[in-house]
Amino acid sequence: MNRDENITIVMVHGTFAQEASWSNNIGSTLRNIITDHIGISVSFQAFNWSGKNSHSERIKAARKLHVHLEKIIQEPTSGNIYVIAHSHGGNVAFYALKDSVLQSKISGVICLATPYIRCHERDLDIVKRVLFAPLWLFIIVIPIVFMIVAAFNEAWILYAISLVFQYFWITKYEYSISLAKKVFTPVSRLFDWMKIVQLDSVVRISLPNIRTTPVLSINVHGDEAERHLRIIERFGNVFLRYSPYVLVGGGVLAVLGVVPWYLITYGVEGPIIGSGSVQAKILIFMTIFGWLVISGIYYLVGSIFPSIIRGHIAGFGYEGILKNALLRIFINKSPEQVISLTEITYHVEVDKGLKHSSLYENNEIIKYLCSWICKQESQLIVKT
């Protein structure tokens, strides 16, 4: 047979499926049905990668797949080349086709239940508010303590000073923030560095545009992996989204907790702030300590939690605490970067196992992808 009468199918497994049977076994259901229905000579090649749930591992695998596809292209008997990928193997295939020249040499990519990764920059203003939140303690919370204690002790001068301080902060908010930024110049430099890391990470993790290679995306209703990833994405965002409010609220709760304790312990005639008494120092210390405990625990948990769940076996892939603060990683059922795209979603019933893993064993689905390959072949013949 000449080159036009052959096709080569490269099969890419998903996460935690190294040396998967559907791609490696000669007698697998997928291989048998494709061989019976394509009608021309078909050669299969299994591409195995680590299968680890990590962005870096998928990108590393994509580089190897790129080299592997280039080698196949050089073989005179390879014919037209198709890639069939399952789950995160679809993302590996997309990363491998980042090169537009290679795209033009691949006849088609078939993705089975692929959670297409998307990556956006987080709003750094949220992170800024988290880092600048300690200013609220000294500019808002402490003056409130002064005001309350001063009022009970009739220290009206201290009360008036606190009131003026509050008024200045509220009415001159933008000026106060600007002043704070000048004071914290190293923080501004830190944000410049974080922005660079953020942009580099988005470019690295985002899927490339597929402009010339036709793509068939097959999904299944009730995909368990998709449901888990969406839950993880929501949990991963909730902490950072509400951190500024909790940090400020933690200071308010500290005041609400410490001031009544102070009044109950020492009474309304107790020593005022600034008197140098042990009790006054205890009041200040307890307020600051209470705020640090409330906000510190929340921020620590909120920083670590997304990393833990994204590093879990059902997660997106571990990126570390900093990356989770800088990036919003989520999934799409449909690849947005593809020009020539065919999509279909099946209702699949399984007696055991996962629907997510049933696509490469389902006769109806495999026959449909066979017909899609035949269609691409006929279109290629017309073009030539």
ZITAHU-V773478 format. One record per pair of residues at least 24 apart in sequence whose ideal C-beta (glycine too) atoms are under 6 Angstrom apart, sorted by sequence separation. I is the first residue (numbers start at 0). J is the second residue. D is the distance in Angstrom with one decimal. If there is no record, write none. Layout:
i = {I I}
j = {J J}
d = {D D}
This chain:
i = {89 80 81 80 81 82 83 84 85 86 90 79 257 18 257 17 61 65 138 60 64 72 257 17 57 61 253 256 16 57 61 4 5 6 7 8 9 10 11 15 14 58 253 9 253 14 0 250 249 252 249 134 249 246 245 242 238 7 7 235 5 7 6 13 14 5 6 7 8 9 10 11 13 14 13 234 8 13 2 12 11 120 231 11 11 120 118 231 118 227 118 232 228 108 107 108 109 110 111 112 105 112 103 102 97 102 112 140 144 114 143 147 135 93 96 129 114 125 129 132 136 140 218 128 151 154 152 200 148 214 148 200 213 214 215 216 217 218 219 220 145 209 197 208 209 210 219 206 223 224 222 223 221 222 219 144 54 136 215 213 126 121 121 118 119 118 117 117 114 115 115 112 112 111 111 109 54 53 52 53 107 106 85 29 28 37 32 36 29 33 21}
j = {113 105 106 106 107 108 109 110 111 112 116 106 285 47 286 47 91 95 168 91 95 104 289 50 90 94 286 289 50 91 95 39 40 41 42 43 44 45 46 50 50 94 289 46 290 52 40 290 290 293 293 179 294 294 297 301 301 71 77 305 76 78 78 85 86 78 79 80 81 82 83 84 86 87 87 308 83 88 78 88 88 197 308 91 92 201 201 314 204 313 205 329 330 212 213 214 215 216 217 218 212 219 211 211 207 212 222 250 254 225 254 258 247 206 209 242 228 239 243 246 250 254 332 243 267 271 271 322 271 337 272 326 339 340 341 342 343 344 345 346 272 336 325 336 337 338 347 336 353 355 354 355 354 355 354 286 204 290 371 375 324 325 327 326 327 328 329 331 330 331 334 355 358 358 359 368 316 316 316 317 375 375 359 359 360 369 365 369 365 369 359}
d = {2.9 5.4 5.6 5.8 4.8 4.7 4.6 5.5 4.5 5.7 5.4 4.0 4.6 5.6 4.8 5.8 5.1 4.5 5.2 4.8 4.0 5.3 5.8 4.2 5.6 3.2 5.1 5.9 5.5 5.2 4.3 5.5 4.8 5.6 5.0 5.3 5.0 5.2 5.0 5.2 5.5 5.6 3.3 5.5 4.3 5.0 5.6 4.5 5.2 5.9 3.4 5.5 4.0 4.4 4.9 5.8 2.9 5.8 4.6 3.7 5.9 5.9 4.7 4.5 6.0 3.0 4.8 5.0 5.0 4.9 5.0 4.0 2.8 4.6 4.9 5.9 5.9 4.7 5.4 5.4 3.7 5.1 5.0 5.6 5.6 5.8 5.3 5.4 4.3 4.3 4.8 4.6 5.2 5.7 4.7 4.9 4.6 5.0 5.3 6.0 4.9 5.9 4.8 4.6 4.1 4.6 5.7 3.8 5.8 5.8 5.6 5.4 5.1 4.7 5.9 4.8 5.5 6.0 6.0 3.8 5.2 5.9 5.5 4.0 4.6 4.8 4.2 5.9 5.9 4.6 5.3 5.6 4.3 5.2 4.8 4.8 5.6 4.5 5.3 5.0 5.5 5.6 4.3 4.4 4.6 5.0 4.9 5.4 5.1 4.4 5.9 5.2 5.5 5.1 4.9 5.6 5.3 5.6 5.0 5.9 5.8 5.7 5.2 5.7 4.9 5.3 5.5 5.7 4.1 4.6 4.6 5.1 5.4 4.2 5.9 5.2 4.3 4.5 5.2 5.8 4.9 5.8 5.9 4.9 5.2 6.0 4.4 4.1 5.5 5.7 4.2}
